[in-house]
Amino acid sequence: MLRLHRRELLALLLTASAAGAADEPISDDLLYDRVNRALITDRELGTHQLEVEVSAGAVVVTGWVETAKLQKRVEKIVKKVKGVKTLDNRVQVSR
């Protein structure tokens, strides 16, 4: 008979839960919220007016930033969000 301590059982349950959650599709509404929150809470991008659209896991971000560095930062941040399948970064650098 297999005996597990509480910590081992908890770790096993958390691992199984995380594995199951990874396979579940994320709704576009939830993905929109996650991407929007990631952009708004970023200390460098939070003040910019960026628009987010999501369809079947494909994310489109539009808007304006001051530098190419910030434009690339949008891409970096959005790609880290769990559930993003593709990103179309249409953010433009203002001149």
Secondary structure, DSSP 8 states (H G I E B T S, - for coil): -----HHHHHHHHHHHHHHHHHHS---HHHHHHHHHHHHHHSTTTTTS-EEEEEETTEEEEEEEESSHHHHHHHHHHHHHSTT--EEEEEEEE--
